[in-house]
Amino acid sequence: MRILLVEDEINLSKAIQTGLQHEGYTVDLCHNGTEAKSLMSSRGKIYDLCMLDINLPGADGFEVCEYIRSLKLSVPLLILTARSATEDKVTMLDAGADDYIAKPFSFEELLARIRALLRRPFSQVFDTLSIRDVTIDLKSYNVFKKGKKIDVTKKELMLLEYFMRRPNEVIKREDVYSTLWDVNDTILSNAVDVHIKNIRNKLGYKHGNFIETVRGVGYVLKVQPI
């Protein structure tokens, strides 16, 4: 899952980025509202979540929220704020924010709010994400095949969830890289192929057609076997 963090406190933003990366998230940083608006305009569709401070240089968090919503992007918005007045909270939500967390906050609470927002499209009806005989528990983030737990790495889990949220959609190889890997990561040219092969093997699709390679384009997760 890829997150955009907009925070002008450098030390805080680096600490949050490091913590989230340790949890398996890909985190891009920017430090002012103008840059955030530019990023969301050009690359907004690759982000699964945007976290932003209210007091930002260039354009404040309210303006950024309203701008993102004007782009018709449905990305969840989590506000980081030191403001506690009720009217400020109401203004944040009215501007398009989905949730807010007051500074100072514990990292555990931040993780819980992130998980809740990332689950939201599914948690209203389901606590799991299932395709064919493969299931991801969206609370524990465990993977199951026919009810049996399958051990996967964090990157394999991220890839599997990414494809299961986009069934039957042909996804370009470069989109997978840009979404699930940091721009500063050293990436082998066949990294995605290796991870997908590992997923197929672990799920027992060595000769099956679960995540298919579309030659010269990318990949597609087939909801129904051919």
C-alpha positions in Angstrom: 0.0 0.0 0.0 1.4 3.4 -1.0 0.9 6.4 1.3 1.6 10.1 0.7 2.7 11.9 3.9 2.5 15.7 3.9 4.3 17.1 7.0 6.6 20.1 7.3 8.2 18.9 10.5 11.2 17.0 9.0 12.1 14.9 12.0 8.5 13.9 12.6 7.9 13.0 9.0 11.0 10.9 8.8 10.1 9.1 12.0 6.6 8.3 10.7 8.0 7.2 7.3 10.5 4.9 8.9 7.9 3.3 11.2 5.4 2.8 8.4 8.1 1.3 6.1 8.9 -1.1 8.9 5.2 -2.2 8.8 5.4 -2.8 5.1 4.0 0.4 3.7 5.5 2.4 0.9 5.7 6.1 2.0 6.4 9.2 -0.1 7.2 12.5 1.7 6.5 16.1 0.8 6.8 19.0 3.1 4.4 21.7 1.8 0.9 22.0 0.5 1.8 23.3 -2.9 3.9 20.3 -3.6 1.2 18.0 -2.2 -1.3 19.5 -4.7 1.1 19.0 -7.5 1.7 15.4 -6.6 -1.9 14.5 -6.2 -2.7 16.2 -9.5 -0.1 14.2 -11.4 0.1 10.9 -9.4 -2.9 10.9 -7.1 -4.3 7.6 -8.4 -1.3 5.6 -7.2 -1.9 6.5 -3.5 -4.0 4.3 -1.2 -3.9 7.0 1.6 -2.9 10.6 2.1 -1.9 11.9 5.5 -1.4 15.6 5.9 -0.8 18.2 8.5 -3.0 21.2 8.7 -0.4 23.9 9.3 1.6 23.6 6.0 3.6 26.2 4.1 2.4 27.0 0.6 -1.1 25.8 1.0 -2.7 24.7 4.3 -4.3 21.3 4.9 -7.8 22.6 4.4 -6.9 23.9 0.9 -5.1 20.6 0.1 -8.1 18.5 1.2 -10.5 20.6 -0.9 -8.2 20.4 -3.9 -7.9 16.6 -3.7 -11.6 16.2 -3.5 -12.0 18.6 -6.5 -9.9 16.1 -8.5 -12.6 13.5 -7.8 -10.0 11.3 -6.1 -11.5 8.9 -3.5 -8.2 8.4 -1.7 -8.8 8.4 2.1 -7.5 11.6 3.9 -6.1 11.4 7.4 -5.4 14.7 9.0 -2.5 15.2 11.5 -3.4 18.2 13.7 -2.4 19.9 16.8 -5.7 21.8 16.8 -8.4 20.7 19.2 -11.2 23.1 18.8 -14.5 21.5 17.7 -15.0 24.0 14.8 -11.6 23.1 13.4 -12.5 19.4 13.4 -15.8 20.1 11.7 -14.0 22.3 9.1 -11.5 19.4 8.4 -14.3 16.9 7.8 -16.3 19.3 5.7 -13.2 20.0 3.6 -13.1 16.3 2.6 -11.0 14.6 5.4 -12.1 11.1 6.4 -10.5 11.1 9.8 -8.1 13.0 12.0 -5.6 12.3 14.7 -4.5 14.9 17.3 -0.8 15.5 18.0 1.0 14.2 19.9 -0.2 10.7 19.1 1.1 7.2 19.6 2.4 5.3 16.7 0.1 2.4 17.6 -2.9 4.7 17.3 -1.7 6.0 14.0 -1.4 2.4 12.6 -4.9 1.6 13.9 -6.4 4.6 12.1 -4.5 3.8 8.9 -5.7 0.2 9.0 -9.3 1.3 9.6 -9.2 3.8 6.6 -7.6 1.3 4.3 -10.3 -1.3 5.2 -13.2 1.1 4.9 -14.4 0.3 1.4 -14.7 -3.4 2.4 -15.2 -3.3 6.1 -18.7 -1.8 5.8 -19.8 -5.2 4.4 -16.8 -7.6 4.7 -13.9 -8.2 7.0 -12.2 -10.3 4.4 -11.1 -9.9 0.7 -11.7 -13.2 -1.2 -11.2 -14.3 -4.8 -11.6 -17.9 -5.8 -10.2 -19.9 -2.9 -7.8 -17.3 -1.6 -8.7 -15.0 1.3 -7.0 -12.1 3.0 -8.3 -11.3 6.5 -8.4 -7.5 6.5 -8.1 -7.4 10.3 -5.1 -9.6 10.9 -3.8 -9.4 7.3 -3.3 -13.2 7.2 -3.6 -15.0 3.9 -5.6 -18.3 3.6 -6.0 -20.8 0.8 -9.0 -23.0 1.3 -9.0 -22.0 4.9 -5.4 -22.9 5.5 -3.1 -20.1 6.6 -0.3 -19.4 4.1 2.9 -17.7 5.2 3.8 -14.8 3.0 6.3 -11.9 3.2 5.1 -8.4 3.7 5.9 -7.5 0.0 4.1 -10.7 -1.2 1.1 -9.7 0.9 1.2 -6.1 -0.5 1.3 -7.5 -4.0 -1.5 -10.0 -3.4 -3.8 -7.4 -1.9 -3.0 -4.9 -4.7 -4.1 -7.4 -7.3 -7.1 -8.8 -5.4 -8.4 -5.2 -5.1 -8.2 -4.9 -8.9 -9.5 -8.3 -10.2 -9.6 -8.8 -14.0 -7.8 -5.5 -14.5 -4.6 -5.5 -16.6 -2.0 -3.7 -14.5 1.1 -2.3 -16.1 4.5 -3.5 -14.7 5.6 0.1 -14.1 2.4 0.8 -12.1 3.2 -2.1 -9.8 6.7 -0.7 -9.3 5.6 2.9 -8.7 2.9 1.8 -6.2 4.6 -0.8 -4.1 8.3 0.2 -4.2 9.9 3.4 -2.8 11.5 5.7 -5.4 14.8 5.2 -3.5 14.7 1.4 -3.5 17.2 -0.6 -5.4 15.0 -2.8 -7.6 16.1 -5.7 -9.7 14.6 -5.8 -13.1 12.8 -9.0 -12.4 11.7 -8.2 -8.8 8.0 -8.2 -9.5 8.2 -11.5 -11.5 10.1 -13.2 -8.7 7.5 -12.1 -6.0 4.6 -13.1 -8.2 6.2 -16.5 -8.9 6.6 -16.9 -5.1 3.0 -16.0 -4.5 1.8 -18.6 -7.2 4.0 -21.3 -5.6 2.8 -20.6 -2.1 -0.8 -20.6 -3.1 -0.4 -23.8 -5.2 -0.8 -22.1 -8.6 2.5 -23.3 -10.0 0.8 -24.3 -13.2 -2.4 -22.4 -12.8 -3.7 -19.0 -13.9 -4.3 -16.9 -10.8 -2.0 -13.9 -11.4 -1.3 -14.1 -15.1 1.5 -12.4 -17.0 0.4 -10.3 -19.9 3.3 -10.3 -22.2 4.8 -6.9 -22.9 2.3 -5.1 -20.6 2.1 -6.4 -17.0 -0.2 -8.7 -15.1 -3.9 -9.5 -14.4 -5.6 -11.5 -11.6 -8.2 -13.7 -13.2 -11.3 -14.1 -11.0 -12.3 -17.2 -12.9 -9.9 -19.9 -14.1 -9.7 -20.5 -17.8 
